[in-house]
Amino acid sequence: MLLAVFLSLLLFLLDSLTPQRLVVSILQDVPIALTGLTRNRRLTIVLVLFGILSNVLAEAINSRAEGFISPFAIANRLFSVVSFLLVGYLALKIQDHGLETGKALSERLRADRDRKIRSLLEELSREEAPQNLLSRIATHFRSLFGAHGIIFAAARENRWHSPILSDPPDLSFWKEGEPLPGALSLLMSRAFSPRPVSELSLAFVLESNHVPEGIVARLSTGSGSSAETSGILLFLLGPREPETAVLLEEILPVLEELLRRLELLRHFRETNGLLLRKNAMIRDLISGVSHDIRTPLLAQNMTMTLALEGIWGAPPEGVASLLEQMIGSNSSLLELANRLLLLSRYELDDPPLERQPFPLDALLSEVLSELEPISRQGGLTVSTRLLPDTFVGDRQALKRLFLNLMDNAIKWSPPGGTVGVSCRKTPSGFSVTIADSGPGIPPEMVPRLFRRFGGLSPGSGFGLGLYLAQQIARLHGGQIHYQKGDPGSLFTVELPEGSPP
């Protein structure tokens, strides 16, 4: 631009100092044509107007100096003016064409860059191990920014750690444990935007990798005080993209969020694996201990029962009473072992149900028949209202469910009280209600009724019966509900027909 202006002034000076017959002004086409290489339309118009004006002034100066006006010179200068206008018009067209070409090229470059960014974001959306993800991101970053190389490096407590990843892998970097350069060390206490490597005393990484420039950015992967002095640093060495820092500032928040999610996912997987190992250990412990307890208890029960029956002679009255108490205690321990085994089975193994059709009223009658000695001993009245309908489910599991509920109802009913068992058809299946005439359940105890080891009081049992009953109901797609009775308690078992297998 300055060259065109200088040439115009120089040509005006030469034209005013030369004779009329030498029309030097025709050379004003040269600076006007040079403006076609710029994007300054105003300069082109100014030089055209200046060429016309200088042409007139030079003719006036020359004709005055020579004392006459040459018609030949006037004709030449008219042709010069026409040429100025033509060359100016062509220069403007060249500028327009260059502008359109530049826009088209810029759009192609932008489209190519946007395609690479979309591809990068697609990579970021994939859930993979951080190392695999960073490796693919490094490839996309090098392509997007036209970089010589890329390094992801970890820093903690103002010291370098081994590079997490470098692409290509032979890039030079500081050794693990070396201190961070002073300028970078100060910046690590807070987040900072991408900036040239040269500003942060990091010339070593440029010189050792033979690149003239680079960009460094910090990736924050956590929160809290520990994250303020740690993080991942991204080095882009020798990028050719002129807007590298701007693009990085747009992309990095997405990458940071992804790295945080990957870190949480890694932590979740580690925790889940630990829990699975602990669950397996607990399951094996429960199964092993329960089995080891059952064997000697069964043997003792058999021995004490034989002694009570007089196989070694009739036991004294005091010894017989003691044997009965010991058999009862052993039976309680055996029931605890059985329930622990069931807890392991229903909670940790999630066993499949052995479904088969059976009469629901027959099952309920069978449970009541097994519990009849206990109810008769307490002088209880058992009322029933059953339906002769068929249900499809795991008969043995449901028998245990109803045994637990009916045993509780009998145990909590006072002598001479009443226990009611009723069954009715519902739109979704069957509803079985077991009612007792006991004292009821205190309101503060209701929320933990169906929890593991949620016994109502120190003497109310192991706290596994209702929990296991609820688990069996849920495996059948149903649920057990508690409701306060008048008096006593009502437990209702909802069992849908066609429940999921």
C-alpha positions in Angstrom: 0.0 0.0 0.0 2.8 2.5 0.9 4.7 1.4 -2.2 1.7 2.4 -4.4 1.3 5.8 -2.8 5.1 6.4 -3.1 5.1 5.5 -6.8 2.1 7.8 -7.5 3.9 10.8 -5.9 7.1 10.0 -7.7 5.4 9.7 -11.1 3.6 13.0 -10.5 6.9 14.7 -9.8 8.5 13.2 -12.9 5.5 14.1 -15.1 5.6 17.7 -14.0 9.4 18.0 -14.7 9.3 16.4 -18.2 8.2 18.0 -21.6 4.6 17.7 -22.7 5.4 15.2 -25.4 6.6 12.7 -22.8 3.3 11.9 -21.0 4.8 10.1 -17.9 1.4 10.1 -16.2 0.5 7.0 -18.2 2.7 5.1 -15.7 0.2 6.0 -12.9 -1.5 2.8 -14.0 1.2 0.8 -12.2 0.5 2.0 -8.6 -3.3 1.7 -9.4 -2.8 -1.9 -10.6 -0.7 -2.7 -7.5 -3.8 -1.8 -5.3 -5.5 -4.9 -6.9 -3.2 -7.0 -4.7 -4.7 -5.4 -1.6 -8.2 -5.5 -0.1 -8.3 -1.7 0.2 -11.0 -0.5 -2.3 -10.7 3.1 -1.0 -7.0 3.3 -1.8 -7.8 2.2 -5.4 -10.4 4.9 -5.8 -8.1 7.5 -4.2 -5.2 6.7 -6.5 -7.4 6.8 -9.6 -8.6 10.3 -8.6 -5.1 11.3 -7.7 -3.9 10.0 -11.2 -6.5 12.1 -13.0 -5.7 15.2 -10.9 -2.0 14.8 -11.2 -2.4 14.4 -14.9 -4.2 17.7 -15.2 -1.7 19.5 -12.9 1.3 18.1 -14.7 -0.1 19.3 -18.1 -0.7 22.8 -16.6 2.8 23.0 -15.2 4.4 21.7 -18.5 2.4 24.0 -20.8 3.2 27.0 -18.7 6.9 26.2 -18.7 6.9 25.7 -22.5 4.6 28.6 -23.3 2.1 26.7 -25.4 -0.4 23.8 -25.2 0.3 20.7 -27.3 -2.9 19.1 -28.8 -0.9 15.8 -29.0 -0.1 16.0 -25.2 -3.8 16.7 -24.5 -4.9 13.7 -26.5 -2.4 11.4 -24.7 -3.5 12.7 -21.3 -7.1 11.9 -22.2 -6.1 8.4 -23.1 -4.2 8.2 -19.8 -7.4 9.2 -17.9 -9.3 6.5 -19.7 -6.6 4.0 -18.8 -6.7 5.0 -15.1 -10.4 4.4 -15.0 -10.0 1.0 -16.8 -7.1 -0.1 -14.6 -8.9 1.1 -11.5 -12.0 -0.9 -12.5 -10.0 -4.0 -13.1 -8.2 -3.5 -9.8 -11.5 -3.3 -8.0 -12.7 -6.5 -9.8 -9.5 -8.3 -8.8 -10.0 -7.2 -5.2 -13.6 -8.5 -5.3 -12.5 -11.8 -6.8 -9.7 -12.1 -4.3 -12.2 -11.4 -1.5 -14.6 -14.0 -2.8 -11.8 -16.5 -3.2 -10.6 -15.7 0.3 -14.1 -16.2 1.7 -14.5 -19.5 -0.1 -11.1 -20.7 1.2 -11.9 -19.5 4.7 -15.2 -21.3 4.6 -13.5 -24.5 3.4 -10.9 -24.2 6.2 -13.6 -23.5 8.7 -15.7 -26.4 7.5 -12.7 -28.7 7.7 -11.9 -27.4 11.2 -15.5 -27.8 12.3 -15.5 -31.4 11.0 -12.4 -32.1 13.0 -13.9 -30.5 16.1 -17.1 -32.6 15.7 -14.9 -35.7 15.3 -13.0 -34.8 18.4 -16.3 -34.2 20.4 -17.5 -37.6 19.2 -14.4 -39.1 20.6 -15.0 -37.2 23.9 -18.5 -38.6 24.1 -17.3 -42.2 24.2 -17.0 -43.8 27.6 -13.6 -45.5 27.7 -10.5 -45.8 29.9 -8.8 -42.4 30.3 -5.5 -43.7 28.7 -7.2 -45.0 25.6 -9.3 -41.9 25.3 -6.3 -39.5 25.6 -4.4 -41.5 23.0 -7.2 -40.9 20.4 -7.7 -37.3 21.5 -4.0 -36.6 21.0 -4.3 -37.9 17.4 -7.3 -35.6 16.7 -5.6 -32.6 18.4 -2.6 -33.0 16.2 -4.8 -33.1 13.1 -7.0 -30.2 14.2 -4.1 -27.9 15.1 -1.5 -29.2 12.7 0.8 -29.7 15.6 4.3 -31.2 15.5 3.5 -33.1 18.7 1.3 -33.2 21.8 2.1 -34.0 25.5 -0.3 -34.7 28.4 1.7 -34.3 31.6 0.7 -34.5 35.3 1.9 -32.1 37.9 1.3 -32.3 41.6 2.6 -30.1 44.4 4.7 -28.1 42.0 6.6 -31.1 40.7 6.5 -33.0 37.4 5.2 -36.5 37.2 5.9 -38.9 34.3 4.1 -37.8 31.1 0.7 -39.4 30.9 1.0 -39.5 27.1 3.0 -38.0 24.3 2.4 -38.3 20.6 4.7 -39.1 19.0 6.0 -41.1 21.9 9.7 -40.0 21.5 9.1 -36.4 22.6 11.5 -35.0 25.2 10.1 -33.8 28.6 11.2 -33.2 32.1 12.0 -36.1 34.4 9.6 -37.2 37.1 10.1 -35.3 40.4 11.8 -32.2 38.8 10.3 -28.9 40.0 8.0 -26.9 37.7 9.5 -23.7 36.3 8.8 -20.7 38.5 6.2 -18.9 36.2 4.2 -22.1 35.7 4.5 -23.0 39.4 2.8 -19.7 40.3 0.0 -20.3 37.8 -0.8 -23.8 39.0 -2.5 -22.4 42.0 -5.5 -21.4 39.8 -7.0 -22.1 36.4 -5.4 -20.2 33.5 -6.3 -19.9 29.8 -4.1 -21.4 27.1 -1.0 -19.4 26.4 2.3 -19.5 24.6 4.9 -21.8 26.1 7.6 -19.1 25.8 5.7 -17.0 28.4 6.1 -19.6 31.2 9.8 -20.4 31.2 9.1 -23.6 29.4 11.7 -23.1 26.6 13.3 -26.4 27.4 10.4 -28.4 25.9 10.6 -26.3 22.7 14.3 -26.6 22.3 14.6 -30.3 23.1 11.9 -31.1 20.6 13.2 -28.6 17.9 10.0 -26.6 17.6 9.9 -22.8 17.5 6.6 -22.3 19.5 3.9 -24.0 21.5 0.8 -23.6 23.5 0.3 -24.9 27.1 -3.1 -25.3 28.8 -4.2 -26.7 32.2 -6.9 -29.3 32.5 -8.6 -29.4 35.9 -9.8 -32.9 36.8 -11.1 -32.3 40.3 -12.2 -29.9 42.9 -11.1 -28.8 46.4 -7.8 -27.9 47.9 -5.9 -30.9 46.4 -6.9 -29.9 42.9 -5.6 -26.3 43.4 -2.0 -27.5 43.2 -2.4 -30.4 40.8 -3.8 -31.1 37.3 -3.0 -32.2 33.8 -1.0 -29.9 31.5 -1.5 -30.1 27.8 1.4 -29.1 25.5 0.8 -28.4 21.8 4.1 -28.2 20.1 4.5 -26.3 16.8 0.8 -25.8 16.0 0.1 -24.3 12.6 -3.5 -23.3 13.3 -3.4 -19.5 13.9 -6.4 -19.6 16.4 -5.0 -22.5 18.5 -5.4 -20.7 21.8 -9.0 -19.6 21.1 -10.1 -23.1 19.9 -8.5 -24.7 22.9 -10.3 -22.4 25.3 -13.6 -23.6 23.7 -12.8 -27.3 23.7 -11.0 -27.7 27.1 -14.2 -27.3 29.3 -15.7 -30.3 27.5 -12.5 -32.3 27.9 -12.2 -31.4 31.6 -15.8 -32.4 32.3 -15.2 -35.7 30.5 -12.0 -36.4 32.5 -13.9 -35.7 35.7 -16.6 -38.2 34.7 -14.0 -40.8 33.7 -12.3 -40.3 37.1 -15.6 -40.8 38.9 -16.4 -43.8 36.7 -13.0 -45.3 37.5 -13.6 -44.7 41.2 -17.1 -46.2 40.9 -15.7 -49.3 39.2 -13.0 -49.8 41.8 -15.5 -49.3 44.6 -18.0 -51.7 42.9 -15.3 -54.3 42.5 -14.4 -53.9 46.2 -18.0 -54.3 47.2 -18.4 -57.3 45.0 -15.4 -58.9 46.6 -16.7 -58.1 50.1 -20.2 -59.5 49.2 -18.6 -62.7 48.0 -16.6 -62.9 51.2 -19.8 -62.2 53.3 -21.7 -64.8 51.3 -19.0 -67.4 51.7 -18.7 -66.5 55.4 -22.5 -66.8 56.0 -22.7 -70.0 54.1 -19.7 -71.5 55.7 -20.5 -70.5 59.3 -24.1 -71.5 58.9 -23.2 -74.9 57.5 -20.6 -75.4 60.2 -23.0 -74.4 62.9 -25.8 -76.6 61.6 -23.8 -79.9 61.6 -22.9 -79.9 65.4 -26.3 -78.5 66.4 -28.1 -81.3 64.5 -25.9 -83.9 66.1 -26.5 -82.4 69.6 -30.2 -82.3 69.0 -30.3 -85.9 67.9 -28.2 -87.0 71.0 -30.3 -85.0 73.5 -33.6 -86.2 71.9 -32.4 -89.8 72.2 -31.4 -89.1 75.9 -34.8 -87.5 76.5 -36.5 -90.5 75.0 -34.6 -92.8 77.5 -32.4 -94.7 75.1 -29.8 -94.8 77.9 -32.3 -95.1 80.6 -35.0 -92.7 81.9 -33.4 -89.4 82.8 -34.1 -87.8 86.2 -36.8 -85.1 86.2 -34.4 -82.2 86.5 -32.2 -83.6 83.7 -35.2 -84.1 81.4 -36.3 -80.5 81.9 -32.7 -79.3 81.2 -32.6 -81.4 78.0 -35.8 -79.9 76.8 -34.5 -76.4 77.3 -31.2 -77.3 75.5 -33.2 -78.8 72.6 -35.2 -75.6 72.3 -32.1 -73.4 72.4 -30.5 -75.6 69.7 -33.6 -75.4 67.6 -33.5 -71.6 67.8 -29.9 -71.6 66.7 -30.7 -74.0 63.9 -33.5 -71.6 62.8 -31.0 -68.7 62.8 -28.6 -70.7 60.7 -31.4 -71.6 58.2 -32.4 -68.0 57.9 -28.9 -66.8 57.4 -28.5 -69.3 54.6 -31.8 -68.0 53.1 -30.5 -64.4 53.5 -27.4 -65.3 51.5 -29.5 -67.0 48.9 -32.2 -64.4 48.4 -30.1 -61.3 48.7 -26.7 -62.2 47.3 -27.5 -64.9 44.7 -31.0 -63.7 43.6 -32.2 -67.2 42.9 -34.6 -68.1 40.1 -38.1 -69.2 41.2 -39.3 -72.7 40.6 -42.7 -71.8 39.4 -45.6 -74.2 39.3 -49.4 -74.0 39.6 -50.8 -75.0 43.0 -54.0 -74.4 45.0 -53.4 -71.3 47.2 -56.0 -72.3 49.8 -54.3 -75.7 50.2 -51.0 -74.1 50.8 -52.4 -71.8 53.5 -54.3 -74.7 55.1 -51.0 -76.8 55.2 -49.2 -73.9 56.9 -52.0 -73.6 59.5 -51.9 -77.4 60.1 -48.1 -77.3 60.8 -48.6 -74.4 63.3 -51.7 -76.0 65.0 -49.8 -77.4 68.0 -48.5 -73.9 68.8 -51.8 -72.2 68.4 -53.6 -74.9 70.4 -51.0 -74.6 73.2 -51.8 -70.9 73.4 -55.6 -71.5 73.4 -55.9 -69.4 70.2 -58.9 -69.4 67.8 -57.9 -69.5 64.1 -60.5 -68.3 61.7 -60.1 -68.7 57.9 -61.7 -67.5 54.8 -60.0 -69.1 51.8 -60.6 -69.2 48.1 -60.1 -72.5 46.1 -58.1 -70.8 43.4 -54.9 -71.7 41.6 -51.7 -69.6 41.8 -48.5 -70.0 39.8 -45.3 -69.4 41.9 -42.6 -71.0 43.9 -44.6 -73.1 46.4 -41.8 -73.7 48.8 -40.7 -70.1 49.0 -44.3 -68.9 49.5 -44.8 -71.5 52.2 -41.9 -70.0 54.1 -43.4 -66.6 53.6 -46.7 -67.6 55.1 -45.0 -69.6 57.9 -43.1 -66.5 59.0 -46.2 -64.3 59.0 -48.5 -66.8 60.7 -45.9 -67.8 63.3 -45.5 -64.1 64.2 -49.3 -63.7 64.5 -49.6 -66.7 66.8 -46.6 -65.7 68.9 -47.9 -62.1 69.5 -51.5 -63.0 70.1 -52.4 -63.3 73.8 -53.8 -66.6 75.3 -57.3 -67.1 74.2 -56.9 -64.6 71.3 -57.8 -64.9 67.7 -55.7 -65.2 64.5 -57.5 -64.6 61.2 -56.3 -65.7 57.7 -58.3 -64.5 54.7 -57.7 -64.6 51.0 -59.5 -62.6 48.3 -59.3 -62.1 44.5 -58.1 -58.7 43.3 -58.0 -57.2 39.8 -54.2 -58.0 39.6 -54.1 -61.3 41.5 -54.5 -62.4 45.1 -54.4 -60.7 48.5 -53.8 -62.7 51.6 -54.3 -61.0 55.0 -53.1 -62.4 58.3 -54.5 -60.6 61.4 -53.6 -61.1 65.1 -55.1 -59.8 68.3 -51.8 -58.9 69.9 -50.6 -55.5 71.3 -49.7 -54.1 67.8 -46.5 -52.6 66.7 -45.3 -49.3 68.2 -45.4 -46.5 65.5 -41.6 -45.8 65.9 -40.8 -49.4 65.0 -43.0 -49.6 61.8 -40.3 -48.0 59.4 -37.9 -50.8 60.1 -40.3 -53.7 60.0 -38.9 -55.3 56.8 -35.3 -54.5 57.4 -32.5 -57.0 58.1 -32.1 -57.6 61.8 -34.9 -55.1 62.5 -36.4 -56.9 65.5 -38.9 -55.0 67.5 -37.1 -55.5 70.8 -34.2 -57.5 72.3 -36.5 -60.5 72.8 -38.5 -60.4 69.6 -36.4 -62.6 67.4 -33.5 -62.3 64.9 -35.1 -59.7 62.7 -34.8 -61.8 59.6 -38.3 -63.4 59.2 -40.2 -60.3 57.9 -37.2 -59.3 55.7 -37.0 -62.7 54.1 -40.8 -62.8 53.6 -40.7 -59.4 51.8 -37.8 -60.6 49.6 -39.9 -63.7 48.6 -42.9 -61.5 47.8 -40.8 -59.1 45.7 -39.4 -62.0 43.7 -43.0 -62.9 42.8 -43.6 -59.3 41.8 -45.6 -58.6 44.9 -45.2 -56.8 48.3 -46.2 -57.1 52.0 -48.0 -54.2 53.6 -48.5 -53.6 57.4 -51.6 -52.0 58.8 -52.6 -51.4 62.5 -55.5 -53.5 63.5 -58.2 -53.1 66.1 -56.7 -54.7 68.0 -53.4 -56.2 66.8 -51.7 -56.1 63.5 -52.7 -56.9 59.9 -50.1 -58.0 57.3 -51.4 -58.2 53.7 -49.5 -60.0 51.0 -50.2 -58.8 47.5 -49.4 -61.4 44.8 -50.1 -60.5 41.2 -51.0 -63.1 38.6 -48.7 -63.5 35.7 -45.8 -62.0 37.6 -42.5 -61.8 35.8 -40.4 -65.0 35.8 
